[in-house]
Amino acid sequence: MSKLPIISGEKAVKCFEKLGYVIVRQKGSHIRMWHESDKSKKPLTIPKHKVLGKGLLRKLVRDAEISVEEFNELL
């Protein structure tokens, strides 16, 4: 199993945009994203922090229904 990198919230948003997620709103430091074509996927809430915790990043990857390896390829 690959390790998750240490990345910022901004970098995570860019990676999920490559997967077809779009920003639908932002309130404070949190960005809400939905998948543009597949509404059955869970919406993602990503904080715009300098460093995302590994547990949070792992949950976002799981909610996007991709593997850690696929996520690492997007970076």
PyMOL Python script that loads the backbone (N, CA, C, O; Angstrom):
from pymol import cmd

cmd.read_pdbstr("""\
ATOM      1  N   MET A   1       0.844  -1.171   0.000  1.00  0.00           N
ATOM      2  CA  MET A   1       0.000   0.000   0.000  1.00  0.00           C
ATOM      3  C   MET A   1       0.893   1.239   0.000  1.00  0.00           C
ATOM      4  O   MET A   1       1.846   1.328   0.774  1.00  0.00           O
ATOM      5  N   SER A   2       0.581   2.177  -0.863  1.00  0.00           N
ATOM      6  CA  SER A   2       1.353   3.416  -0.961  1.00  0.00           C
ATOM      7  C   SER A   2       1.025   4.351   0.183  1.00  0.00           C
ATOM      8  O   SER A   2      -0.039   4.272   0.796  1.00  0.00           O
ATOM      9  N   LYS A   3       1.956   5.228   0.451  1.00  0.00           N
ATOM     10  CA  LYS A   3       1.739   6.221   1.490  1.00  0.00           C
ATOM     11  C   LYS A   3       1.122   7.471   0.888  1.00  0.00           C
ATOM     12  O   LYS A   3       1.361   7.806  -0.272  1.00  0.00           O
ATOM     13  N   LEU A   4       0.329   8.148   1.693  1.00  0.00           N
ATOM     14  CA  LEU A   4      -0.230   9.422   1.268  1.00  0.00           C
ATOM     15  C   LEU A   4       0.800  10.518   1.486  1.00  0.00           C
ATOM     16  O   LEU A   4       1.504  10.509   2.496  1.00  0.00           O
ATOM     17  N   PRO A   5       0.899  11.451   0.566  1.00  0.00           N
ATOM     18  CA  PRO A   5       1.857  12.543   0.732  1.00  0.00           C
ATOM     19  C   PRO A   5       1.318  13.600   1.695  1.00  0.00           C
ATOM     20  O   PRO A   5       0.129  13.609   2.015  1.00  0.00           O
ATOM     21  N   ILE A   6       2.181  14.468   2.143  1.00  0.00           N
ATOM     22  CA  ILE A   6       1.769  15.616   2.948  1.00  0.00           C
ATOM     23  C   ILE A   6       1.521  16.759   1.974  1.00  0.00           C
ATOM     24  O   ILE A   6       2.452  17.267   1.349  1.00  0.00           O
ATOM     25  N   ILE A   7       0.248  17.163   1.847  1.00  0.00           N
ATOM     26  CA  ILE A   7      -0.104  18.217   0.896  1.00  0.00           C
ATOM     27  C   ILE A   7      -1.025  19.234   1.557  1.00  0.00           C
ATOM     28  O   ILE A   7      -1.553  19.001   2.645  1.00  0.00           O
ATOM     29  N   SER A   8      -1.208  20.361   0.884  1.00  0.00           N
ATOM     30  CA  SER A   8      -2.096  21.412   1.374  1.00  0.00           C
ATOM     31  C   SER A   8      -3.515  21.169   0.862  1.00  0.00           C
ATOM     32  O   SER A   8      -3.737  20.342  -0.023  1.00  0.00           O
ATOM     33  N   GLY A   9      -4.453  21.891   1.425  1.00  0.00           N
ATOM     34  CA  GLY A   9      -5.829  21.809   0.967  1.00  0.00           C
ATOM     35  C   GLY A   9      -5.973  22.269  -0.473  1.00  0.00           C
ATOM     36  O   GLY A   9      -6.746  21.691  -1.238  1.00  0.00           O
ATOM     37  N   GLU A  10      -5.228  23.312  -0.851  1.00  0.00           N
ATOM     38  CA  GLU A  10      -5.267  23.830  -2.232  1.00  0.00           C
ATOM     39  C   GLU A  10      -4.827  22.749  -3.221  1.00  0.00           C
ATOM     40  O   GLU A  10      -5.445  22.577  -4.272  1.00  0.00           O
ATOM     41  N   LYS A  11      -3.772  22.030  -2.887  1.00  0.00           N
ATOM     42  CA  LYS A  11      -3.253  20.972  -3.764  1.00  0.00           C
ATOM     43  C   LYS A  11      -4.271  19.839  -3.879  1.00  0.00           C
ATOM     44  O   LYS A  11      -4.453  19.272  -4.956  1.00  0.00           O
ATOM     45  N   ALA A  12      -4.933  19.510  -2.770  1.00  0.00           N
ATOM     46  CA  ALA A  12      -5.953  18.458  -2.792  1.00  0.00           C
ATOM     47  C   ALA A  12      -7.115  18.861  -3.692  1.00  0.00           C
ATOM     48  O   ALA A  12      -7.632  18.037  -4.446  1.00  0.00           O
ATOM     49  N   VAL A  13      -7.529  20.125  -3.616  1.00  0.00           N
ATOM     50  CA  VAL A  13      -8.623  20.614  -4.465  1.00  0.00           C
ATOM     51  C   VAL A  13      -8.252  20.444  -5.932  1.00  0.00           C
ATOM     52  O   VAL A  13      -9.074  19.983  -6.724  1.00  0.00           O
ATOM     53  N   LYS A  14      -7.038  20.806  -6.302  1.00  0.00           N
ATOM     54  CA  LYS A  14      -6.588  20.676  -7.698  1.00  0.00           C
ATOM     55  C   LYS A  14      -6.600  19.211  -8.152  1.00  0.00           C
ATOM     56  O   LYS A  14      -6.964  18.918  -9.291  1.00  0.00           O
ATOM     57  N   CYS A  15      -6.207  18.303  -7.273  1.00  0.00           N
ATOM     58  CA  CYS A  15      -6.216  16.878  -7.619  1.00  0.00           C
ATOM     59  C   CYS A  15      -7.639  16.377  -7.847  1.00  0.00           C
ATOM     60  O   CYS A  15      -7.897  15.650  -8.807  1.00  0.00           O
ATOM     61  N   PHE A  16      -8.554  16.758  -6.977  1.00  0.00           N
ATOM     62  CA  PHE A  16      -9.930  16.298  -7.128  1.00  0.00           C
ATOM     63  C   PHE A  16     -10.613  16.953  -8.329  1.00  0.00           C
ATOM     64  O   PHE A  16     -11.519  16.362  -8.917  1.00  0.00           O
ATOM     65  N   GLU A  17     -10.193  18.161  -8.701  1.00  0.00           N
ATOM     66  CA  GLU A  17     -10.719  18.777  -9.921  1.00  0.00           C
ATOM     67  C   GLU A  17     -10.328  17.956 -11.145  1.00  0.00           C
ATOM     68  O   GLU A  17     -11.103  17.867 -12.098  1.00  0.00           O
ATOM     69  N   LYS A  18      -9.144  17.356 -11.133  1.00  0.00           N
ATOM     70  CA  LYS A  18      -8.709  16.494 -12.239  1.00  0.00           C
ATOM     71  C   LYS A  18      -9.600  15.260 -12.365  1.00  0.00           C
ATOM     72  O   LYS A  18      -9.717  14.682 -13.446  1.00  0.00           O
ATOM     73  N   LEU A  19     -10.232  14.856 -11.254  1.00  0.00           N
ATOM     74  CA  LEU A  19     -11.118  13.687 -11.250  1.00  0.00           C
ATOM     75  C   LEU A  19     -12.550  14.032 -11.647  1.00  0.00           C
ATOM     76  O   LEU A  19     -13.397  13.142 -11.725  1.00  0.00           O
ATOM     77  N   GLY A  20     -12.832  15.307 -11.898  1.00  0.00           N
ATOM     78  CA  GLY A  20     -14.178  15.695 -12.301  1.00  0.00           C
ATOM     79  C   GLY A  20     -14.994  16.362 -11.211  1.00  0.00           C
ATOM     80  O   GLY A  20     -16.180  16.627 -11.408  1.00  0.00           O
ATOM     81  N   TYR A  21     -14.389  16.638 -10.068  1.00  0.00           N
ATOM     82  CA  TYR A  21     -15.091  17.354  -9.004  1.00  0.00           C
ATOM     83  C   TYR A  21     -15.029  18.850  -9.283  1.00  0.00           C
ATOM     84  O   TYR A  21     -14.036  19.352  -9.810  1.00  0.00           O
ATOM     85  N   VAL A  22     -16.098  19.557  -8.924  1.00  0.00           N
ATOM     86  CA  VAL A  22     -16.146  21.009  -9.099  1.00  0.00           C
ATOM     87  C   VAL A  22     -16.463  21.661  -7.755  1.00  0.00           C
ATOM     88  O   VAL A  22     -17.140  21.076  -6.909  1.00  0.00           O
ATOM     89  N   ILE A  23     -15.968  22.862  -7.577  1.00  0.00           N
ATOM     90  CA  ILE A  23     -16.248  23.620  -6.357  1.00  0.00           C
ATOM     91  C   ILE A  23     -17.660  24.175  -6.463  1.00  0.00           C
ATOM     92  O   ILE A  23     -17.985  24.873  -7.424  1.00  0.00           O
ATOM     93  N   VAL A  24     -18.498  23.868  -5.481  1.00  0.00           N
ATOM     94  CA  VAL A  24     -19.862  24.382  -5.494  1.00  0.00           C
ATOM     95  C   VAL A  24     -20.043  25.533  -4.517  1.00  0.00           C
ATOM     96  O   VAL A  24     -20.900  26.394  -4.718  1.00  0.00           O
ATOM     97  N   ARG A  25     -19.241  25.551  -3.462  1.00  0.00           N
ATOM     98  CA  ARG A  25     -19.309  26.691  -2.544  1.00  0.00           C
ATOM     99  C   ARG A  25     -18.105  26.659  -1.609  1.00  0.00           C
ATOM    100  O   ARG A  25     -17.409  25.653  -1.467  1.00  0.00           O
ATOM    101  N   GLN A  26     -17.900  27.810  -0.982  1.00  0.00           N
ATOM    102  CA  GLN A  26     -16.847  27.924   0.019  1.00  0.00           C
ATOM    103  C   GLN A  26     -17.374  28.784   1.146  1.00  0.00           C
ATOM    104  O   GLN A  26     -17.952  29.846   0.915  1.00  0.00           O
ATOM    105  N   LYS A  27     -17.173  28.324   2.355  1.00  0.00           N
ATOM    106  CA  LYS A  27     -17.559  29.098   3.529  1.00  0.00           C
ATOM    107  C   LYS A  27     -16.359  29.109   4.461  1.00  0.00           C
ATOM    108  O   LYS A  27     -15.961  28.071   4.990  1.00  0.00           O
ATOM    109  N   GLY A  28     -15.795  30.275   4.653  1.00  0.00           N
ATOM    110  CA  GLY A  28     -14.598  30.377   5.477  1.00  0.00           C
ATOM    111  C   GLY A  28     -13.449  29.651   4.814  1.00  0.00           C
ATOM    112  O   GLY A  28     -13.122  29.913   3.656  1.00  0.00           O
ATOM    113  N   SER A  29     -12.842  28.746   5.545  1.00  0.00           N
ATOM    114  CA  SER A  29     -11.683  28.034   5.004  1.00  0.00           C
ATOM    115  C   SER A  29     -12.046  26.659   4.449  1.00  0.00           C
ATOM    116  O   SER A  29     -11.152  25.870   4.143  1.00  0.00           O
ATOM    117  N   HIS A  30     -13.328  26.354   4.315  1.00  0.00           N
ATOM    118  CA  HIS A  30     -13.738  25.037   3.839  1.00  0.00           C
ATOM    119  C   HIS A  30     -14.360  25.121   2.445  1.00  0.00           C
ATOM    120  O   HIS A  30     -15.224  25.959   2.186  1.00  0.00           O
ATOM    121  N   ILE A  31     -13.907  24.244   1.562  1.00  0.00           N
ATOM    122  CA  ILE A  31     -14.383  24.193   0.185  1.00  0.00           C
ATOM    123  C   ILE A  31     -15.233  22.940   0.020  1.00  0.00           C
ATOM    124  O   ILE A  31     -14.822  21.847   0.409  1.00  0.00           O
ATOM    125  N   ARG A  32     -16.419  23.103  -0.556  1.00  0.00           N
ATOM    126  CA  ARG A  32     -17.328  21.982  -0.805  1.00  0.00           C
ATOM    127  C   ARG A  32     -17.265  21.644  -2.287  1.00  0.00           C
ATOM    128  O   ARG A  32     -17.410  22.523  -3.136  1.00  0.00           O
ATOM    129  N   MET A  33     -17.047  20.360  -2.599  1.00  0.00           N
ATOM    130  CA  MET A  33     -16.933  19.920  -3.993  1.00  0.00           C
ATOM    131  C   MET A  33     -17.903  18.776  -4.263  1.00  0.00           C
ATOM    132  O   MET A  33     -18.115  17.908  -3.417  1.00  0.00           O
ATOM    133  N   TRP A  34     -18.489  18.793  -5.462  1.00  0.00           N
ATOM    134  CA  TRP A  34     -19.332  17.697  -5.935  1.00  0.00           C
ATOM    135  C   TRP A  34     -18.755  17.172  -7.224  1.00  0.00           C
ATOM    136  O   TRP A  34     -18.069  17.892  -7.948  1.00  0.00           O
ATOM    137  N   HIS A  35     -19.034  15.905  -7.513  1.00  0.00           N
ATOM    138  CA  HIS A  35     -18.597  15.337  -8.790  1.00  0.00           C
ATOM    139  C   HIS A  35     -19.531  15.864  -9.874  1.00  0.00           C
ATOM    140  O   HIS A  35     -20.753  15.818  -9.732  1.00  0.00           O
ATOM    141  N   GLU A  36     -18.946  16.360 -10.950  1.00  0.00           N
ATOM    142  CA  GLU A  36     -19.714  17.033 -11.992  1.00  0.00           C
ATOM    143  C   GLU A  36     -20.703  16.110 -12.702  1.00  0.00           C
ATOM    144  O   GLU A  36     -21.840  16.511 -12.950  1.00  0.00           O
ATOM    145  N   SER A  37     -20.300  14.895 -13.031  1.00  0.00           N
ATOM    146  CA  SER A  37     -21.171  14.025 -13.822  1.00  0.00           C
ATOM    147  C   SER A  37     -21.797  12.880 -13.028  1.00  0.00           C
ATOM    148  O   SER A  37     -22.850  12.378 -13.420  1.00  0.00           O
ATOM    149  N   ASP A  38     -21.188  12.457 -11.940  1.00  0.00           N
ATOM    150  CA  ASP A  38     -21.682  11.319 -11.166  1.00  0.00           C
ATOM    151  C   ASP A  38     -22.157  11.800  -9.796  1.00  0.00           C
ATOM    152  O   ASP A  38     -21.375  11.873  -8.848  1.00  0.00           O
ATOM    153  N   LYS A  39     -23.437  12.123  -9.706  1.00  0.00           N
ATOM    154  CA  LYS A  39     -23.988  12.662  -8.456  1.00  0.00           C
ATOM    155  C   LYS A  39     -24.132  11.601  -7.368  1.00  0.00           C
ATOM    156  O   LYS A  39     -24.445  11.930  -6.224  1.00  0.00           O
ATOM    157  N   SER A  40     -23.905  10.324  -7.712  1.00  0.00           N
ATOM    158  CA  SER A  40     -23.995   9.284  -6.690  1.00  0.00           C
ATOM    159  C   SER A  40     -22.759   9.273  -5.786  1.00  0.00           C
ATOM    160  O   SER A  40     -22.785   8.678  -4.709  1.00  0.00           O
ATOM    161  N   LYS A  41     -21.670   9.932  -6.220  1.00  0.00           N
ATOM    162  CA  LYS A  41     -20.467  10.013  -5.383  1.00  0.00           C
ATOM    163  C   LYS A  41     -20.690  11.018  -4.260  1.00  0.00           C
ATOM    164  O   LYS A  41     -21.413  12.002  -4.421  1.00  0.00           O
ATOM    165  N   LYS A  42     -20.062  10.757  -3.130  1.00  0.00           N
ATOM    166  CA  LYS A  42     -20.214  11.637  -1.973  1.00  0.00           C
ATOM    167  C   LYS A  42     -19.597  13.003  -2.244  1.00  0.00           C
ATOM    168  O   LYS A  42     -18.561  13.095  -2.901  1.00  0.00           O
ATOM    169  N   PRO A  43     -20.224  14.065  -1.744  1.00  0.00           N
ATOM    170  CA  PRO A  43     -19.577  15.381  -1.838  1.00  0.00           C
ATOM    171  C   PRO A  43     -18.372  15.429  -0.902  1.00  0.00           C
ATOM    172  O   PRO A  43     -18.340  14.740   0.118  1.00  0.00           O
ATOM    173  N   LEU A  44     -17.391  16.239  -1.255  1.00  0.00           N
ATOM    174  CA  LEU A  44     -16.169  16.359  -0.465  1.00  0.00           C
ATOM    175  C   LEU A  44     -16.101  17.738   0.172  1.00  0.00           C
ATOM    176  O   LEU A  44     -16.427  18.733  -0.475  1.00  0.00           O
ATOM    177  N   THR A  45     -15.687  17.808   1.417  1.00  0.00           N
ATOM    178  CA  THR A  45     -15.435  19.069   2.097  1.00  0.00           C
ATOM    179  C   THR A  45     -13.954  19.100   2.445  1.00  0.00           C
ATOM    180  O   THR A  45     -13.463  18.278   3.218  1.00  0.00           O
ATOM    181  N   ILE A  46     -13.250  20.073   1.855  1.00  0.00           N
ATOM    182  CA  ILE A  46     -11.799  20.141   2.008  1.00  0.00           C
ATOM    183  C   ILE A  46     -11.419  21.455   2.682  1.00  0.00           C
ATOM    184  O   ILE A  46     -11.737  22.521   2.157  1.00  0.00           O
ATOM    185  N   PRO A  47     -10.747  21.406   3.835  1.00  0.00           N
ATOM    186  CA  PRO A  47     -10.286  22.646   4.465  1.00  0.00           C
ATOM    187  C   PRO A  47      -9.071  23.204   3.730  1.00  0.00           C
ATOM    188  O   PRO A  47      -8.215  22.446   3.274  1.00  0.00           O
ATOM    189  N   LYS A  48      -8.997  24.520   3.616  1.00  0.00           N
ATOM    190  CA  LYS A  48      -7.862  25.161   2.946  1.00  0.00           C
ATOM    191  C   LYS A  48      -6.733  25.383   3.947  1.00  0.00           C
ATOM    192  O   LYS A  48      -6.310  26.516   4.173  1.00  0.00           O
ATOM    193  N   HIS A  49      -6.254  24.313   4.537  1.00  0.00           N
ATOM    194  CA  HIS A  49      -5.152  24.401   5.486  1.00  0.00           C
ATOM    195  C   HIS A  49      -3.827  24.206   4.757  1.00  0.00           C
ATOM    196  O   HIS A  49      -3.787  23.684   3.643  1.00  0.00           O
ATOM    197  N   LYS A  50      -2.757  24.630   5.399  1.00  0.00           N
ATOM    198  CA  LYS A  50      -1.430  24.454   4.797  1.00  0.00           C
ATOM    199  C   LYS A  50      -1.050  22.983   4.717  1.00  0.00           C
ATOM    200  O   LYS A  50      -0.373  22.563   3.779  1.00  0.00           O
ATOM    201  N   VAL A  51      -1.484  22.202   5.697  1.00  0.00           N
ATOM    202  CA  VAL A  51      -1.201  20.762   5.719  1.00  0.00           C
ATOM    203  C   VAL A  51      -2.481  20.033   6.116  1.00  0.00           C
ATOM    204  O   VAL A  51      -3.091  20.339   7.141  1.00  0.00           O
ATOM    205  N   LEU A  52      -2.883  19.057   5.286  1.00  0.00           N
ATOM    206  CA  LEU A  52      -4.036  18.228   5.624  1.00  0.00           C
ATOM    207  C   LEU A  52      -3.559  17.025   6.426  1.00  0.00           C
ATOM    208  O   LEU A  52      -2.519  16.439   6.124  1.00  0.00           O
ATOM    209  N   GLY A  53      -4.314  16.670   7.433  1.00  0.00           N
ATOM    210  CA  GLY A  53      -3.981  15.483   8.211  1.00  0.00           C
ATOM    211  C   GLY A  53      -4.107  14.229   7.359  1.00  0.00           C
ATOM    212  O   GLY A  53      -4.931  14.171   6.446  1.00  0.00           O
ATOM    213  N   LYS A  54      -3.294  13.236   7.657  1.00  0.00           N
ATOM    214  CA  LYS A  54      -3.315  12.005   6.855  1.00  0.00           C
ATOM    215  C   LYS A  54      -4.650  11.282   6.956  1.00  0.00           C
ATOM    216  O   LYS A  54      -5.117  10.705   5.974  1.00  0.00           O
ATOM    217  N   GLY A  55      -5.269  11.305   8.131  1.00  0.00           N
ATOM    218  CA  GLY A  55      -6.569  10.652   8.289  1.00  0.00           C
ATOM    219  C   GLY A  55      -7.638  11.320   7.445  1.00  0.00           C
ATOM    220  O   GLY A  55      -8.458  10.643   6.826  1.00  0.00           O
ATOM    221  N   LEU A  56      -7.635  12.652   7.418  1.00  0.00           N
ATOM    222  CA  LEU A  56      -8.598  13.390   6.605  1.00  0.00           C
ATOM    223  C   LEU A  56      -8.361  13.122   5.126  1.00  0.00           C
ATOM    224  O   LEU A  56      -9.310  12.885   4.379  1.00  0.00           O
ATOM    225  N   LEU A  57      -7.113  13.157   4.701  1.00  0.00           N
ATOM    226  CA  LEU A  57      -6.795  12.921   3.293  1.00  0.00           C
ATOM    227  C   LEU A  57      -7.191  11.500   2.886  1.00  0.00           C
ATOM    228  O   LEU A  57      -7.710  11.293   1.788  1.00  0.00           O
ATOM    229  N   ARG A  58      -6.952  10.529   3.756  1.00  0.00           N
ATOM    230  CA  ARG A  58      -7.348   9.145   3.462  1.00  0.00           C
ATOM    231  C   ARG A  58      -8.864   9.042   3.318  1.00  0.00           C
ATOM    232  O   ARG A  58      -9.351   8.328   2.441  1.00  0.00           O
ATOM    233  N   LYS A  59      -9.619   9.749   4.169  1.00  0.00           N
ATOM    234  CA  LYS A  59     -11.081   9.732   4.080  1.00  0.00           C
ATOM    235  C   LYS A  59     -11.549  10.369   2.776  1.00  0.00           C
ATOM    236  O   LYS A  59     -12.473   9.862   2.140  1.00  0.00           O
ATOM    237  N   LEU A  60     -10.923  11.475   2.371  1.00  0.00           N
ATOM    238  CA  LEU A  60     -11.293  12.123   1.115  1.00  0.00           C
ATOM    239  C   LEU A  60     -11.046  11.192  -0.073  1.00  0.00           C
ATOM    240  O   LEU A  60     -11.870  11.110  -0.984  1.00  0.00           O
ATOM    241  N   VAL A  61      -9.919  10.498  -0.058  1.00  0.00           N
ATOM    242  CA  VAL A  61      -9.595   9.553  -1.135  1.00  0.00           C
ATOM    243  C   VAL A  61     -10.617   8.418  -1.156  1.00  0.00           C
ATOM    244  O   VAL A  61     -11.074   8.011  -2.225  1.00  0.00           O
ATOM    245  N   ARG A  62     -10.973   7.911   0.014  1.00  0.00           N
ATOM    246  CA  ARG A  62     -11.967   6.835   0.101  1.00  0.00           C
ATOM    247  C   ARG A  62     -13.332   7.317  -0.389  1.00  0.00           C
ATOM    248  O   ARG A  62     -14.011   6.600  -1.125  1.00  0.00           O
ATOM    249  N   ASP A  63     -13.744   8.528   0.012  1.00  0.00           N
ATOM    250  CA  ASP A  63     -15.037   9.070  -0.416  1.00  0.00           C
ATOM    251  C   ASP A  63     -15.082   9.306  -1.927  1.00  0.00           C
ATOM    252  O   ASP A  63     -16.145   9.210  -2.539  1.00  0.00           O
ATOM    253  N   ALA A  64     -13.938   9.612  -2.521  1.00  0.00           N
ATOM    254  CA  ALA A  64     -13.870   9.812  -3.971  1.00  0.00           C
ATOM    255  C   ALA A  64     -13.822   8.479  -4.719  1.00  0.00           C
ATOM    256  O   ALA A  64     -13.842   8.454  -5.949  1.00  0.00           O
ATOM    257  N   GLU A  65     -13.757   7.378  -3.980  1.00  0.00           N
ATOM    258  CA  GLU A  65     -13.754   6.030  -4.540  1.00  0.00           C
ATOM    259  C   GLU A  65     -12.562   5.786  -5.472  1.00  0.00           C
ATOM    260  O   GLU A  65     -12.706   5.214  -6.553  1.00  0.00           O
ATOM    261  N   ILE A  66     -11.384   6.232  -5.029  1.00  0.00           N
ATOM    262  CA  ILE A  66     -10.151   5.957  -5.764  1.00  0.00           C
ATOM    263  C   ILE A  66      -9.143   5.361  -4.787  1.00  0.00           C
ATOM    264  O   ILE A  66      -9.331   5.422  -3.571  1.00  0.00           O
ATOM    265  N   SER A  67      -8.087   4.792  -5.323  1.00  0.00           N
ATOM    266  CA  SER A  67      -7.047   4.218  -4.466  1.00  0.00           C
ATOM    267  C   SER A  67      -5.986   5.278  -4.160  1.00  0.00           C
ATOM    268  O   SER A  67      -5.924   6.322  -4.810  1.00  0.00           O
ATOM    269  N   VAL A  68      -5.170   4.993  -3.174  1.00  0.00           N
ATOM    270  CA  VAL A  68      -4.077   5.897  -2.811  1.00  0.00           C
ATOM    271  C   VAL A  68      -3.107   6.032  -3.985  1.00  0.00           C
ATOM    272  O   VAL A  68      -2.587   7.117  -4.248  1.00  0.00           O
ATOM    273  N   GLU A  69      -2.869   4.926  -4.684  1.00  0.00           N
ATOM    274  CA  GLU A  69      -1.969   4.959  -5.843  1.00  0.00           C
ATOM    275  C   GLU A  69      -2.508   5.890  -6.927  1.00  0.00           C
ATOM    276  O   GLU A  69      -1.754   6.665  -7.514  1.00  0.00           O
ATOM    277  N   GLU A  70      -3.828   5.813  -7.194  1.00  0.00           N
ATOM    278  CA  GLU A  70      -4.440   6.690  -8.199  1.00  0.00           C
ATOM    279  C   GLU A  70      -4.317   8.152  -7.783  1.00  0.00           C
ATOM    280  O   GLU A  70      -4.055   9.022  -8.614  1.00  0.00           O
ATOM    281  N   PHE A  71      -4.506   8.413  -6.496  1.00  0.00           N
ATOM    282  CA  PHE A  71      -4.392   9.785  -6.007  1.00  0.00           C
ATOM    283  C   PHE A  71      -2.963  10.295  -6.176  1.00  0.00           C
ATOM    284  O   PHE A  71      -2.752  11.431  -6.601  1.00  0.00           O
ATOM    285  N   ASN A  72      -1.991   9.461  -5.844  1.00  0.00           N
ATOM    286  CA  ASN A  72      -0.584   9.865  -5.968  1.00  0.00           C
ATOM    287  C   ASN A  72      -0.212  10.167  -7.415  1.00  0.00           C
ATOM    288  O   ASN A  72       0.631  11.029  -7.662  1.00  0.00           O
ATOM    289  N   GLU A  73      -0.817   9.481  -8.372  1.00  0.00           N
ATOM    290  CA  GLU A  73      -0.545   9.741  -9.787  1.00  0.00           C
ATOM    291  C   GLU A  73      -1.058  11.110 -10.224  1.00  0.00           C
ATOM    292  O   GLU A  73      -0.536  11.694 -11.174  1.00  0.00           O
ATOM    293  N   LEU A  74      -2.079  11.625  -9.534  1.00  0.00           N
ATOM    294  CA  LEU A  74      -2.649  12.929  -9.885  1.00  0.00           C
ATOM    295  C   LEU A  74      -1.770  14.089  -9.431  1.00  0.00           C
ATOM    296  O   LEU A  74      -1.930  15.210  -9.914  1.00  0.00           O
ATOM    297  N   LEU A  75      -0.850  13.835  -8.514  1.00  0.00           N
ATOM    298  CA  LEU A  75      -0.019  14.914  -7.972  1.00  0.00           C
ATOM    299  C   LEU A  75       1.029  15.381  -8.947  1.00  0.00           C
ATOM    300  O   LEU A  75       1.805  16.283  -8.635  1.00  0.00           O
TER     301      LEU A  75
END
""", "prot")
cmd.dss("prot")
cmd.show_as("cartoon", "prot")
cmd.util.cbc("prot")
cmd.orient("prot")
